[in-house]
Amino acid sequence: MPLYKRNGNWHFHFEIAGKRYRKSTKTSNKKEAERIEARAYAAAEKGESLTPKKPPVLRDLLKEFETFFWASRIAKQTKRDYRNGCRLILSTKLAGMRIDQITADHVEVTHFHDSPYSTNCALRTLRRALHKAVEWKKLTDCPKFGTVEAPPRNMIFTAELEDRVFKHPRCTPVLRDFLCMMIDGGFRDLEALSMKVQYVQIDHGYYANLEGKTVRARRRVPLSNRMIEILQRRCAGRYSGFVFRSEKSKSGHVICQNLQKRFREIRRELGYPEELKIYCGRHTYGNDVMDATGNPWLVKESMGHADFDSTEPYLRNKVAIAKSAIDQRNLANQQLLSKAVQ
């Protein structure tokens, strides 16, 4: 495997199975040239190209990534999150960069969205896409970056807040019914919108939710009297199809983004902070059930949590339950002591 020098740099020239390989090592250091030549010889023996293709620009990688995740077995909600993340990334300058040129600093200074939750969606999607590029051998390594700090969604729908939203002129009947499902049933937003008439069991007092983010999301959702009234009205005369049906959308049901946009307009006009989201309806359900029962298992099962880590936020600030238990114990002890003295 002879090396020869030309124009100040070392070149290699060898032959494998009758095929000649000749290329510059682009270095004047002989030891480095020998290492490059050895790697090239090993690659040629494996039948690999010595002139690999340049890594693609990010927008082309995202097209391939999108094809991959839609065909994969990951949860539907994760697929929707990746789709939304791709949309956010494509609106930035990163989309036109070659993936091997993207650094953590580039990601750090990129503005994906005003909302930290949407920003994190884009960051998680970008990180996953770059890791797949490494697996697909389009990239040797990917930059390391984290997500941004997002404040917890602690706001809930109080009776006053709920009344103000429902009475707002922009609050349509569809939005009102949808929010009632979130607040009274603890649904995730897409779970509520994809409810089907044939799974409504009013006589038995529950809705059979057969699809969801996780296996635990497949559960029986208890129906409040308000939910029963809404479902009877929306399902009247029908035995199948979506509860929140829409002939205009491809999915066949009302689009969540349209309701979220209308809700944001109402929130701004009423002067509430950005932390108030439609999803706070689900948190309202969790808080109310925990306050009324003190039963984290019931909260976990009725909300379809995969584990107690998701239920843990509803246990915070429930010191009143612990206080009541200790007070009852002390009172019982005092009564026992009083009886013993008598």
C-alpha positions in Angstrom: 0.0 0.0 0.0 2.4 2.7 -1.2 2.1 6.3 -0.2 3.5 9.0 -2.4 3.7 12.7 -2.1 2.2 15.3 -4.5 1.8 19.0 -4.0 2.9 18.8 -0.4 0.3 16.1 0.7 0.5 12.4 0.9 -1.6 10.2 -1.5 -2.4 6.5 -1.3 -2.8 4.1 -4.2 -3.8 0.4 -3.7 -5.8 -2.3 -5.5 -8.4 -4.7 -4.1 -10.1 -7.4 -6.2 -9.0 -5.7 -9.4 -10.3 -2.3 -8.4 -7.9 0.6 -7.9 -8.3 3.1 -5.2 -6.3 6.4 -5.4 -6.9 9.4 -3.2 -5.3 12.3 -1.3 -5.0 12.0 2.4 -5.1 15.9 2.6 -2.2 15.9 5.1 1.5 16.4 4.9 2.1 14.3 8.1 3.2 10.8 7.0 2.0 9.0 10.2 -1.5 10.6 9.9 -1.5 9.7 6.2 -0.7 6.1 7.1 -3.6 6.0 9.5 -6.0 7.4 6.9 -4.7 5.0 4.3 -5.3 2.0 6.7 -8.9 3.2 7.4 -9.5 3.6 3.7 -8.1 0.1 3.0 -10.4 -1.5 5.6 -13.4 0.4 4.2 -12.6 -0.7 0.7 -12.3 -4.4 1.8 -15.8 -4.1 3.3 -17.1 -2.6 0.0 -17.8 0.8 1.5 -17.4 4.0 -0.5 -14.3 6.1 0.2 -16.1 9.2 -0.7 -19.2 9.2 1.6 -22.1 11.4 0.8 -22.3 14.8 2.6 -24.8 14.8 5.5 -28.2 16.1 4.4 -29.7 19.5 5.4 -32.0 19.3 8.4 -35.2 19.8 6.4 -34.4 16.7 4.3 -33.6 14.6 7.4 -36.9 15.6 9.0 -38.8 14.3 5.9 -37.1 11.0 6.3 -37.7 11.1 10.1 -41.4 11.9 9.6 -41.8 8.9 7.3 -40.1 6.7 9.9 -42.1 7.8 13.0 -45.5 7.5 11.2 -44.7 4.0 10.2 -43.3 3.1 13.7 -45.2 1.5 16.6 -44.8 4.5 19.0 -47.9 6.0 20.6 -50.2 8.2 18.5 -49.7 11.2 20.9 -45.9 10.9 20.4 -46.4 10.9 16.7 -48.5 14.1 16.9 -45.8 15.7 19.1 -43.1 14.8 16.6 -45.2 16.2 13.8 -45.7 19.5 15.7 -42.0 19.5 16.6 -41.1 19.1 12.9 -43.4 22.0 12.0 -41.7 24.3 14.6 -38.2 23.3 13.5 -38.9 23.9 9.8 -39.8 27.5 10.6 -36.3 28.2 11.9 -32.9 28.8 10.2 -31.8 25.4 11.4 -33.9 23.8 8.7 -31.5 25.0 6.0 -28.3 23.9 7.8 -26.4 20.7 7.1 -26.9 18.4 10.1 -23.2 18.0 10.7 -22.8 21.8 11.1 -25.5 22.1 13.8 -24.0 22.7 17.2 -25.4 23.0 20.7 -24.8 26.8 20.4 -27.0 27.0 17.2 -29.8 25.2 19.1 -29.4 27.4 22.1 -29.9 30.7 20.2 -32.8 29.4 18.0 -36.3 30.7 18.8 -38.8 27.9 18.2 -41.9 29.3 19.9 -43.0 31.8 22.6 -44.3 28.9 24.7 -41.7 26.9 26.7 -43.9 23.8 26.2 -43.9 24.1 22.4 -40.2 24.9 22.5 -39.5 21.7 24.4 -41.6 19.8 21.9 -39.3 21.1 19.1 -36.2 20.3 21.1 -37.2 16.8 21.9 -38.1 16.2 18.2 -34.8 17.6 17.0 -32.8 15.5 19.5 -34.6 12.3 18.4 -34.2 13.1 14.7 -30.4 13.7 15.1 -30.0 10.5 17.1 -31.8 8.6 14.3 -29.3 10.3 11.8 -26.5 8.7 13.8 -28.2 5.3 13.7 -28.7 5.7 9.9 -24.9 6.6 9.6 -25.7 10.0 8.2 -24.0 11.6 11.2 -21.1 10.6 13.3 -22.2 12.4 16.5 -25.0 14.7 17.5 -24.8 17.8 19.7 -26.0 17.5 23.3 -28.6 20.0 24.4 -31.4 20.0 27.0 -34.9 21.4 27.2 -35.9 24.8 28.6 -37.5 25.3 32.0 -41.3 25.2 31.7 -43.4 26.4 34.7 -45.8 23.7 36.0 -49.4 23.9 34.8 -50.8 24.5 38.3 -53.8 26.6 37.3 -57.2 25.0 37.7 -60.7 26.1 36.6 -62.4 27.5 39.7 -66.2 28.0 39.6 -65.8 31.7 38.9 -63.2 31.2 36.1 -65.3 28.5 34.5 -68.4 30.7 34.6 -66.6 33.6 33.0 -65.2 31.5 30.2 -68.5 29.8 29.5 -70.4 33.1 29.4 -67.9 34.8 27.1 -69.4 35.6 23.7 -66.5 33.8 21.9 -67.1 30.6 23.8 -69.0 28.4 21.3 -71.2 25.4 22.3 -68.5 23.0 21.0 -65.8 24.7 23.1 -68.0 24.7 26.2 -68.9 21.0 25.9 -65.3 20.1 25.2 -64.1 21.9 28.3 -66.8 20.2 30.4 -65.4 16.9 29.3 -61.9 17.9 30.3 -63.0 19.3 33.7 -65.5 16.6 34.7 -63.9 13.6 33.1 -60.2 14.2 33.3 -59.7 13.5 29.6 -56.6 14.4 27.6 -57.6 16.9 24.9 -57.4 14.5 22.0 -59.1 11.7 24.0 -62.1 14.0 24.5 -62.2 15.1 20.8 -61.9 11.5 19.5 -64.7 10.1 21.8 -67.0 7.8 19.8 -70.7 7.4 20.3 -70.6 3.6 20.4 -68.4 3.6 23.5 -70.7 5.8 25.5 -72.3 3.8 28.3 -74.7 6.2 29.9 -76.8 3.4 31.6 -73.7 2.2 33.3 -72.3 5.7 34.0 -69.0 5.6 32.1 -67.3 6.1 28.8 -65.0 3.2 27.5 -61.9 5.0 26.4 -60.2 2.3 24.2 -57.3 4.5 22.8 -54.8 6.7 24.5 -51.2 7.8 25.1 -50.3 4.7 27.0 -51.8 1.3 27.8 -53.2 2.7 31.1 -55.0 5.4 29.1 -57.5 2.6 28.1 -59.9 3.0 30.9 -63.5 3.6 32.0 -64.1 7.3 32.5 -66.8 8.1 35.0 -69.6 10.4 33.6 -70.9 13.3 35.7 -74.5 14.4 35.3 -73.3 17.4 33.2 -71.3 15.0 30.9 -74.4 12.8 30.6 -76.5 15.7 29.5 -74.0 16.8 26.9 -73.6 13.2 25.5 -77.3 12.6 25.3 -77.6 15.8 23.3 -74.7 15.2 21.0 -75.3 11.5 20.5 -79.1 11.7 20.0 -80.2 9.4 17.1 -76.7 8.2 16.4 -75.1 4.8 17.1 -71.6 5.4 15.8 -69.2 8.1 14.8 -67.4 10.8 16.8 -69.2 12.7 19.6 -67.5 15.9 18.4 -67.9 15.2 14.7 -66.9 17.6 12.0 -67.5 17.1 8.3 -64.8 19.7 7.4 -61.8 18.0 9.0 -59.9 15.0 7.6 -59.9 13.3 11.0 -63.7 13.4 11.1 -63.8 15.2 14.5 -63.2 18.8 15.7 -59.6 20.0 15.4 -57.9 20.7 18.8 -55.8 23.6 17.4 -59.0 25.5 16.4 -60.4 25.2 20.0 -57.0 26.1 21.5 -56.8 29.3 19.3 -60.3 30.4 20.4 -59.6 29.6 24.0 -56.4 31.8 23.9 -58.4 34.7 22.5 -60.9 34.3 25.4 -58.1 34.1 27.9 -56.5 37.2 26.7 -59.7 39.2 26.7 -60.5 38.1 30.2 -57.0 39.0 31.4 -55.9 35.5 32.6 -52.2 34.5 32.4 -50.7 32.3 29.7 -50.4 29.5 32.2 -54.1 28.9 31.8 -54.5 26.3 29.1 -57.3 24.0 28.0 -55.3 21.2 29.5 -55.8 22.8 32.9 -59.3 21.2 32.7 -57.6 17.8 33.2 -55.6 19.1 36.1 -58.8 20.5 37.7 -60.3 17.0 37.6 -57.2 15.5 39.2 -57.1 18.1 42.0 -60.8 17.8 42.7 -60.8 14.0 42.9 -57.7 14.1 45.2 -59.3 16.7 47.4 -62.6 14.8 47.7 -61.2 11.3 48.2 -57.5 11.6 49.2 -57.1 8.4 47.1 -54.1 8.7 44.7 -54.8 5.2 43.3 -58.2 6.4 42.2 -56.7 9.5 40.6 -54.1 7.5 38.8 -56.6 4.9 37.4 -59.3 7.4 36.4 -56.8 9.7 34.7 -55.0 6.9 32.9 -51.5 7.6 34.3 -48.9 5.0 33.4 -47.3 5.3 36.9 -47.5 7.3 40.2 -44.8 9.7 39.0 -47.6 11.4 36.9 -50.0 11.3 39.8 -47.5 12.8 42.3 -48.2 16.5 41.5 -51.8 16.0 42.8 -50.4 14.9 46.1 -48.5 18.1 46.7 -49.9 20.6 49.2 -52.4 18.0 50.6 -51.0 18.5 54.1 -54.6 19.0 55.4 -55.2 15.3 54.9 -52.1 14.4 56.9 -53.1 16.9 59.5 -56.6 15.5 59.9 -55.2 12.0 60.2 -52.8 13.0 63.0 -55.5 15.1 64.8 -57.9 12.1 64.7 -55.2 9.8 66.1 -54.4 12.2 69.0 -58.1 12.7 69.8 -58.6 8.9 69.9 -55.6 8.5 72.2 -56.9 11.2 74.5 -60.3 9.6 74.7 -58.7 6.2 75.5 -56.6 7.8 78.3 -59.7 9.6 79.7 -61.6 6.3 79.9 -58.6 4.6 81.6 -58.4 7.3 84.3 -62.1 7.0 85.0 
